[in-house]
Structures are given as C-alpha cells and as structure tokens.
Amino acid sequence: MRSKGPAIRELTRRDVLHLGCTATLSAVALTGCDALSTKPSKDRANDGAARKNGREAPMLAEQVRAGDLPPVAERMPSSPLVVDPVDRIGGYGHSWNSALLGPADTPWLDRTIGNDYLVGWDRGWREVMPNIAQSFEVAQGGKEYTFKLRKGMRWSDGELFTTDDLVFAFEDVLMHEELFPVGPPPVFMSVDSRPAEVERVDDHTVRFLFSRPKGTFLQELATPDGGRWLTAYPRHYLERFHQKYASDVEGLVKESGAASWGDFFLLDKGSVWSNAELPSLFAWRLTRGLGTGTRVVAERNPYYWKTDPEGSQLPYLDRVTFDVVKDAEVMLLKATAGELNMHTRHFNSLKNKPVLARGRDRGGYQFIDLVPSEMNEMIIMVNLTHKDARLREIFQKKDFRIGLSHAINRNELNTAVLQRQGEPWQAAPRRESTFFDEEFAKQYTEYDEGLANDHLDRAGLTERDGDGFRLRPDGERVSFNVEVANPTVKDTWVSAMELVKGYWAAVGIDISVTNEDRTLWTERVTANEHDAAVWTGPGGLDIDALLSGHHYLPYNVGSRYAIAWADWYLSGGKAGEEPPAVVRRQLQLYNDMLTTSDEAEQQSIFRQVLQISKEQFYVIGTLQVAQGYGIVGNGFHNVPRSMADAWLYPTPGPSRPEQYFVTST
C-alpha cells in the first residue's frame, strides 16, 4: 500500500509549532553506496536473552504476582535494545526529582522523558543510531528509507506497536487537512514541498519514498523537531476520537468543551504532556499530566523495550517528578536544598554558579559540564517584515542594523551579564565549527558611537527631536518595542536589554522592553505582530549549524526577524511575503543542499548560505555563549560528566536517562 495525503500549509497550534521548524541538513552524510544499513555501536540489539532471563523492577514483579501484569518475558519485544551504562549496571527504585519553569516548559519534558524516536543520536552527537526502529536502510541515493520495527514491541498500555501506528500518524494526523491548514507537508517529511509516500510493507516494515533524494531524513528524525511526531499517535487509542474512524466524534467534542474537533484531537486527546491516558513508548508513562496541579508525575513503563547488558528491563528509576514552579529563583532554592537530583535548565546561569557552588555540601550535588552548541547568548531581531510599512522600511536598511550593532558596548555587557565569560560575537558559527569565519563572527562588534551615528545617518535618520531621539521620515520618533519571553531561556535577557536600551538611546534610538508571558510571546511573534524580539542563537557547532540554522536564513518559525519571508518559503509562495532576490537565492541554495547526500557538496553549499547571511546581516548578535553546567546529586549515577547542550541533541536525552539510577550514598 502506498499512500499520499493532503498537504499542510502552516501550523497554528502551539503544540505543533516546531513541526515545520526542523532546519534540515545532514551532519552525517550518506555514503556513496546505494544502500546503507546501520546497527548501534554502543547500544546493541539483544539476542532474546532478556525475554528469558531478565530481571524487572520490584514494583512490577508485585503486579505480576497479583495477576495485574503479564510476566516480563511477555512484555518485551523479541529483540530489545540493550543500553550500555555510562559507568556501571544500576539498581531499581527511587525517583528523579526535577522541576518545570511554568506550564510552558514542555521542552524539558521532551528532553528528559520524551526523547525516544525511531532513531536517535549516539551520546557523542556524531552518528544517527536505530532506536524504536530495530534497523534502517537507505537506498536510491537517499530517496528511499526502510525501517524495521521490533517484533512484539508494545505501547505503555500493552497494545502492540506496529507500522499501522506510523501510517496513522502520518496520513491521518500530520497530513490531515482539518488538523493542519492546507499547504506544504511537514518539512522533515517532504522534498520541494512534496510529501513522502508511505508504504506499509508488513506489520514491522515501513518504507518512506521521496520524489528526490532527502539526504537529511535520518538526522531530522533524530531531533525533537522531526522525530517525536511519527511515534506519538497510537492508532488503537486515538482512532476512537478521529473523524475518519469514530461516528460519535461531534458529541465527544461538545462534551469536552473544545472549540473544534482539531483542538479536541490534538490538544486534548493527542497531547502527550497533558493527557495521562495517552499511551506512549517512553521509559516512563504519565500518571499526572500538566494542568492537573503543581506537579507532573511519570512512572515506569512496564512495557518499555530496552534492557541493560545483563538483560534487566529498563528504566532503573521508578518515577520522575516535576514540580511546576513560578520562577527560576524557586528552582534555584530547590536545587541548593537538595530537592533536585539532576537538572540542567533555567537556574544554571553564570550568575547563580557561585551560589550553587557554595550549596554543594548542603544540597548533596556536583557539577557536570555542558558544552554549548549555541553561537550567541542573545540575538536581537528587528522585524524585517513588519506589518507597519514605515518601520519595515527602516528595519530593512542594513545601515540601521549596523548602527545599532556598533552602539552596543559588548565588553560592558559581558562583564554585567556573563561575568566576563563570554566574547563579543555576531550570529555566526563558533570557533569549534568547520564553518567558523572570524570576519563574520566579529563584524560590527566594535563599540563605537561615532560609527553607530554614521551608519544611522546613512540610513536616512538624520533629524532629531528635542530629546535627541531620531525622527522617521514621517516626523515621528524612531521608537519600537523589544519583546522578551517569560520564562526566558536565559535569565540575563531582561537586564541585558535594559543596558542595550541605554546604549541605543545614546545614539538617538528609543526602545521599550516588554517582558511578557512566553505563550503570548510565541503567539505574537509567530503571527508577525512584533517590532523586535530576542532569543538565543543555536547553530554554533557543525551539526547544530546544519540542523538549526534559522538565524542564517529565513526558512521556519524560528526566523523571527522575517516571519513573513519564512511563511512564503514554507507555503511554497502561497502565504507570507515574497522576499528580495538575494534572499530567494539563499533559500534556493538551501533547497539544493537538502537534496544532496554528498557531504562535501552539502558543506560547500552551506558555506554559500552563510556568506549571504554574512553580507545581509539579518540579526544583531551580542556575546558568544560561555561554558555551561548542570547539577547531579551525589547518589544519582550514570550521568555523563560532560555532554553537549542543544535542543536538537536534545540534552540530556541521548545520554540515555533510562539507565540513570539512584543510591542512598
């Protein structure tokens, strides 16, 4: 059976914003052979011993004895994935205690307990490995991808997981025109805005076929932006709420109070972090979801499909709990009090490191190193596609952006917000990257008010009012608002922007800084309602640059400096605003890059993309990100002492949290 569904235009619901966000380029290119088969080098396919001799957690053994659960041998697939521990074989029991910074902090759930996809990264972020899929093959130079599933693998409610679930997720969810507006398909499942064809070979074999080579498909499936979608929609559960399969859907929608069937299906029944009834393939299954109090709880999945080298079913930990807290200060207090036994997010700033260092003995934790993939601590994005034509005209002048950049005292900013641990830097790859270009990284970073004023004058803003602020051609003051999301990814952004506000006032540019709810911020920026916004700068290292380069060119909703251009690209010209010729050229190069599986050619094309980004100077960078850190409890084991820190990795997911364990000492 081969099937091709309707197209998807744009993503309007918050839960699916990242569906079109995957920046797509292979960091691990296909070989020159026609077919490529891959097996794990660290995690291994089991020979079936776990089904016969494996141990299980005491809490599950009790349920087996009570007749409430089948024996472990009947719950495991015929070929479980064997996970080699970071340090040593662990023991069962205990909890992982963590926290969320408000209900919008779902990325931390994705990173910790929601990171099992068809394929995944190895721990060193070098190679794509089989995961949910037992194996994969790539043929026809990247046009055909075949995945073999594990026989006997089950969802967390005990129902079998088969290729029918993948076909349902693709055809009946991702490609359903009522769930998503009409337009191009998800980026990770398409080439030239044309969706893949899905072929169900048998219960355990599925094949994806592309019209042209898709040299990046495996890499995209290893990231949260691509991987989480195909294995998130269990057919046996969700077809009861799907218009195609259920006759009483309208009554269910009305009873639920949802605004539409789409909201009911996606945001209620299909929401992985709020609907505790939704079966999953993760190591822990929700027992208390978001929106049901101040805590999210997940307990071990009795049908989890991985073992340790001795054949013992994973995970080791009984449960994971997340306290939903209102701000990072509360999280910091919990950390120093020893209430969080492994965490790498929000409170782990340079400002807080001395506080956390002093609290190590009392809190019973140590530091681990986080190697940042980000190339910038804070990127300032004026809206080049602003709905107000007068502001758009000003923002699109390169001299205006250059003037703003020269007006920033980055050395003072570095001292104030990064304790001198950063470095003046534009939105350009890091030194560690193959794509490092010192001229790109350092252009316009010199603090010089004279140069700033010269460039602002060249932008046509020569007239000033009585307070010294520059006037637009229509006589109005050049004034705009910079929006900062709350909670922020970096706790320095508000204070940093207050400093920038002063720097820009000194050269006649008046700004305000608004710290607003992150949900509202996301809605406004995605709808192109903002004047300017700030965000962190992914794309510093090779893989991250290739997979998350939305600050280098406007191709997805992460390109917040030119959302309308990104909408034009994503919609195949049916929505948004057609960009200038030089931007169209850059987007064409990007498309060329996506359809080649030759690593040297990919890199050559990407360097051309970066050269245009350098010349166009879309966004204003501030400082290169300093070395990061996280905390791990003294009795919390099998966490690497150092790991990459990136959304596309996604930290700490590839370190295999299912093999973490806790001891009393």
N, C-alpha and C positions, 0 to 999 in steps of 0.2 A: 504494500500500500504506500503510495506516495501522495502527499497532500500539500497544498499550498494555501495558506489562509489569507484573509484580508490584511491590508496594510495598517500601520499605526502612524498617526501624524505627530501628535505632541502629547506630553504626559502632564496631566493637570493635577493629579492627586499626589499629595505629599509623600505617601508611602512608596511611590514608584518614580520619583524624580530622577533617581540615578539610572533608571533603565536605559536612557539614551545618553548617559554620561560617560560611558566607558571610552576613554581615549585608547585608540587601538593601534598597537604596533608590536610586532614580535620582538621580544628581547632574547628569545631562544628560537632562532630561525630553524625551519625545517631543513633537513639535509637535501642533497641533490638527488637522493634516491626517490623512486616513485612512491614507495610506501615506507612508513616509519612506525615501528612498534616500540612501546616503552613499558618497562616494568620498574617498580620502585627500587632504588638503591639502598635507602635507609629503611623504609617501611616495606615489608615483604608480604607476598601472597602466602597464606597459610596452606599447609598440605592437608588440612582437615583435622589435625590433632586436637585443636581447641574444642571441636564438637564432641570428642570422645573423652578427653582428659581435663578439660578446662575447669578452672575454679570460677566462682561467682561471688558477688558481694553477699554478706550475711543477710542483709535486708531482703534480697531477692530469694535467697535459699529458704528463708522463712515462708515467703509467699508460695514457693514451690511445695513445701511440706504441707501447707494449708490447702493446697489444691487450687490456689488462685492464679497460678502462673505455670506454664509448661517448663520442663527441665531445660537447662541452659543449652544442651545439645540441640534441642528442637527450636530454640530461639535464634540461633546463629546461622549465617549463610554457610554454604559448603566450603567457601574459601574466604574466611575473614581476613581483614587487613591486619597484619602484625606490625605493631608500632614499637620500634626500639626506643627505650627510655633515654632521656638526656644524660642521667647519671646512673640510675640503678632501678631495679624492679621495685615497685611500690606495694603498699598495702591498702586495704579497703577502709572506708569510713570517713568521717569528718566532713567539713564544709569549706567551700571557698567563699569568703566574705568580701563583697565588693560594694560598689555604690554607683548610682547614676546621677548625673547633674541635671535633674528635672526630667519630666516625661519625654522630652525631645531627644534625650541622649541615647537613642536606639543604636547608633553606631557602635557603642561599647558592647551592647548585646550581640551585634553582628560579629564583632571581633573576638569575643570570648566564648560564647556558647552557640553561635550560629554560623560557624565558618566551614562546615563540611559541604563541598560541592562535588560535581562529577570528577573534577581534577583539582589539584592544589599545588602550591609551591612547596619545594623542599625547604628545610629550615634555613638554609643559607641564601634563599631567594635567587637561585641560579637556574632552576630547572622545574618544568611542569611535570607532576607525577600523577598516576592514577590514584583515585581516592574512593568515592562512591562507585565509580566505574572500576571494574577489575582490570581492564586494559583498554587501550585505544589504538587505532591505526589511522594513518593519514595517507591518502592516495591521490592520484591525478594532480600532483604538484600543489596540493592544498585546496582542491575543490571538493574532496570527499573525506568525511570524518566518520569513522565507525567506532562505537562504544559497546563494549561487552559489560553487562551488569553481573552482579554476584547472585548466583542462584540461591534461593532461599532467604534472601535479604528481606527484612520486614520494616514497616513503619513502626513508630513508637506504640501504636495500639495493637500490634501483632499482625496486621494485614500485610500481605506480600507487596513488595515494591517491584514493579516491572516496567517494561518500556511503555506500557499503556499510560503510566503516570507522566512520562516525559512528553508523549504525544499530546495528552490532555493539557499539560502546562503550556505547550507551545501553541497548539491550534485553538484550544477553547478558552485560554486565558490571555496570553500575550498577544495573540493575533485576533482577538475578538473585538470587533469594531464598536460594540457598545461599552465594553470595559475601557477601551482606549480610543480616542478620536481617530478618524480616518487619516492616513498618511503613511510615511515610511515605517518599516518594521523596526524592532529594537536594533540598535547599532551592532551589538555583538552577534546578532543572528542574521546579518544582511551584508550584501555587497552591492554598491551602487544603488542603494535604497530598495533593492530587491531581496525579499526574504529567502532564506534557505528552504529547500524542500526537505520534509521529514519522512523517512522511510522506516516503517516498523518491520524489521526482518523477522524477528521472533520475540518471544517473551523476554529475552535477555539480550537482544541485539537491536540497536537503533543506529540509523545512518542519517547524517546531515549532508545534503548536497547543495553546493553553491554554484551560481552561474559563472563565476570567475574565481580564481584562487583566493582563498581567505587565509592568508599566511599568519593571521593573528588569533584565530579562533580559540586555540587551546589556552593561550595566555589570557585572553579575555574571560574564559570560563574559570580561570584560577583566581579571579578577582571578585570582590563582593558586587561590583557593578554589573557583572555578567553571570557569574556562577550561581548566585543564590536563587535565580528565578526558575530555572528548569526543574529543580528538585524541591520546590516549596509548596507545590499544589497537589496533594494526594487526591487522586481521582475518586476513590471509593467514598471519601468524606465530602468533597466539595461538589460532586455532581448532584447531590441532594439539594443544592442551593443554586444550581445553574439552569438558566432558562432553557437550554437545549435538552436537558435530561429530566427536569422536575416539572410537574404540572401545577404545583401549588406555590410557585415562587412569589406571585403577587401578594398572596396572603401572608407569606413569611416576611416579605419586605414591609408590608403595612404594619404587621405586628411588632416588628423590630423598631419602627420609628425612623428608619433610614430614609434619606431624601430620594434615593433612587436604587434600582437594583444593582447598579455598578458599585455604589457606596456599600450596600449591604454585602455584596460578594467579596469585594477587595478589602474594605476597611473594617468589616465586622468578621465574617466567617473566614476570610482568607488572610487575616492579619496575624503574622507569625508571632508578634510580641504582645498582643492583647487577648487573643483567643486561646485560652489554655486547652480547649478541646481539639484544636487543630493538630493532627499527627505530624511528626517530624522525623528526620533521620539523624538528628543531633545526639550528642552524648548525654545531654540532659533534656528532659521534657518539661515544659512549663506546667506548674501547678497553680501558680498565681501570676497573672499577667499584668501588664501596665493598665492603669485605670481602676484597679481594684484595691487601692490603698497606697501606703507609702513604702511598699516592698514588692519586688519581683522575685519569685522563687522558682527554681527549676530543680527537679530531682532526677536521679539517674534513669536513663532509658533502658528498660530491661531487655530490649531487642537491639541494643547497639551492636554494631557489626565489626568491631575491632577488638584485638586481644594484645596482650604483651607477649614477649618471646616465650614465656612458659605456658602460653595458652589460656591465661586468665582473662576473662572478659573485662573490657574497659567500659566506663571510666573507673578510676580508683575512688574518686570522691563521691560521696552520697548525694550531695546537692550543691548548688550555687545560689547564693542570696545576694540581692542588690537592694540596698537602701536607697530610696529616691529622695535626694536632698535638694535644698533650695539654692545653695551656692557653694563655691569651691572652698570657702573658709570652713564650712561644716565638714566637708570631706577631709580637709587638712586636719581638723581636730580629731576626726575618727582615725585617721592614719597614725597620728602621734600617740593616740591612746591604744594602739594595737588592735583596733577593730576591723582593719582591712588587712588581709594576709597576702594579697597580691594585687597590685594596681599600677597602671602606667598612664593615667589620663587626668587632665584638668588641674589638679593641685600640684603636679610635679614641675613647677616652674623654677627658674634660677633664683627668683626672689625667695621662694619657700625652702630651697635646699638647706640653708643653714638651720632653719627651724627643724626640718626633718632630720638633719644630721644630729642635732642635739637630742632629739627624741628617740634615737635608735635603741638605746638600752631599755628605756621605759616601754616603748612600743613593741620591742622584740622583732625588729626587721632589719634588713640590709638593703643596700642599693644594687640595682643592676643597670648596665649601660644600655641606652637606646641610641642607635646610630640613625640620625635623621636622614630621610630621603628628601625632605623639603629643601628648596633652594632659597626660601625667603620667610622671614619671621612675620612680616605684614606687608601685603601688597595693596596699594591704593589704586582703586579702579574708578576713574571718572567715566560716566556713561556715554560712550561714543555714539550710541544710537538712541539718545534721549528723545522722548516724545515732544519736548519743547524744542522747536527748531532753532531758537536763539541760543540756548545752552549747548545744543548739539554742535552748532557751528563753532562755538568757542572750544568745546572739549576736543573736537576733531583736529584742531590745529596742533601739530606736533610741537611747535614752539611754545605753546601754552603748557604742555605736559613737561617739556624740558625745563621751562622756567620754574614750575612747581618743584621739580626734582632738585634743581640746584639750590632752591631755597631751604631745603631740609638739612639741618645740622645733624648728620648721621652719627658723628662721634659723640655728641652730647646725648643723642637718642640711645646709643649703645651703652653709655655709662648709666643712664637713668633707668633703662628697662631691661638690659641684659647683663648688667654688672661687668661690662667690658668684655663679655664672652662672644659677642657677635663681630661682624665685619660689614662695612658698607657694601651693599650688593644690590644689583638690579634683579629683575625676574629672568635669571639666566642659570644654566646648569652649574653645578658645583665643581670644584677643582677635581674631585674624585671621578668625575664623569668623563667618558670618552668624548662627549660633546662640549667640554669646557672651552670657553672663549673669553679670555681675560678682558678684552676690549668690550665685549658685550656685557660682562658682569660689572664692569667699572664705569661704563659710560654715564655721564651726567650725575655722578655721585659726589662730585666736589661741591662742598658747601661754599657758595659764593653769591652773595646777594646782588652784586653788580651784574654777574652773568644772568642771574634769575630775572632781574629787571630788564636786561637787554632782550631776552627771549620773550618776555611778556609784552614788551613794547612791539616786538616783531609780530606778535600775534594780533596786533591792532588794538591793544588795550592801553592806550597812552593817556587817556583822560582819567582824572581822579575827582572824587567828591571832597567835601570839606574835611572829612575824617581821614583822608589819604587813601581810601579804597578805590580801586579801579572801576571804571564805568564801561558797560557794554555799549555797542553801537547805538542801542535804542535809548541810552541815557540812564538806564537802571544799573544799580551796583552789581558787580560780579560777585554773586553770593550763592552758595549752594550748600546742601546738607550731605554729610558723610554718615552712612548708616552702619552701625556695629551690632552684630547679633549678640543676644544674651540668652543662655550662657554662650560665651565665646570659646573658641578653640584655644586661644591664648589669653591669659588674664592680663596681659600688658596692653592690649589694643586700645582701650579707652584712654588710659594715661598717655600712651604714645600719641594718639590722635590729638589730645589736648596740647601736647607740645607742638605737633605739626600745625595746629590751628594758629599758634603764636608765630611760627616761622612764616607761614603764608600771609598772616596779617602784616608782617614787616615788609612784604613786597606788594601789598595792596589787594590781597585776595581774602575775601571774607567767607568763612565757612562756619557752620554749626556741626556739632557731633551728637548724633542720636543713638543712645544705647537702647535697643528695642528687643522684644521677645523674639527668639530665634524662629519660631513658626511664622510670625508676622514678617520678619526679615526675609525669610525664604520665599514667602508668597509675593512680597513686593518686588524683590529683585528678579524673580523668575518671570513676573508679569511686566518687567521693564518699567516699573514705576519709580525707580530710584534715581537720585542725582549722582551719587557715588557710593561706593561700599568698600569695605576692607575684608580680606580673607588671607589665609595662609597660602604659601606658594609651593605646591607639590611640583614634582618634575625635576628634582635636583640630581638624582642618580640615573644611571643608564635605563634600567627597566622602568622606573617611575617617570622618567622623561618621555619615554616612548609610549607608555600606557596612560599617562595623566598629564598631557601637555596642553591643557585648555587655556593656560596663560600665554602660550606661544602662538596660538591661532584660535579663532572663534568658531568652535565646532560643537559645543554642547552647553548645557545649562550652567556649567562651571565657568564659562566665559562671560562673567558678569559685567565686563566692560563693553560688551557688544552683543547683548542677548538677541536683538532683532536679526543680526547677521547670523548668529548661531541657529536661530529658528528657520531662517531661509535655507541654510545648509541642511538641517535635519529634515526639513519638509520637502526637499528637492525643488525648492523655489516656489512652493505653494503658499508659504506663510512667511512672516517676518519681513525683512527688508534686504533687498539685493545689495551686497557690499561692493566697494570700489574694485576696480580691475585688479589691483595688486593683491587684494585680499582673496579675490576669486582665484587668482593664480596660486596662491598659497594653499587654498583648500583643494585645488586640483592636484597639486603635488602630494598633499596628504592622502587623497584618494589613490593616487598612483602607488604610494607607499603601502597602503593597506592590501593591495592585490599582488604583492610580490612576496615570495618566500625566501628570496636570496638575501642573506644577512648583510653583505657588503652593499648591495643596492639599497636596502632599507636605510642603512646608515647614511649613505650618500644623499638620498632624497631628504632625509630628516635634517641634514645639515643645511640644505637649501631652505627648508621650512624655517629653521632657526635664523638664517641670515635675513629673511624677510621680517621676522619678528624683531630682530635687532634694528633693522632700518626703520620699521614703522613705530617702534617704541609705544606699544599699546598701553602698557600699565607702568606704574611707578613702584619700584622696589625700594626697600628700606635697608634691612640687615640680613645677612646670612644667618641661618638658624644655628644655634650653639648645640654642643653635645647634650643629649637628653639623658634622663634616668627614670627608673621606676623603683617601687619598693616591693620586697618579697619577705614574708615572715620567716623567722629563723627555723621554724618547723615545717615550712612549705617547700617541697622538693620538686626536682626535675624541671625547673625553670632555667633556661639558658642564662648565663651570666652577662651575655651581650646579644642583642638582636636588632634587626632593622626596625625602624619605626615608620610605618606608612599605612595609609588606608588600603592601598592595593595589595599589601603584603598578606593579610591585614593583621597587624600586631595586636595580641600575641598569638593569633590563631595558628599559623604554620609551625609554632613550637610544640604543637600537639597538647593542648590543655587536658585532654582525656587521660594523659599519663602523669599529670601533676598528682601529688599526694601529700598528706599531712601527717606528721608525727607529733607526739606531745613534747618532744625536746628539739 
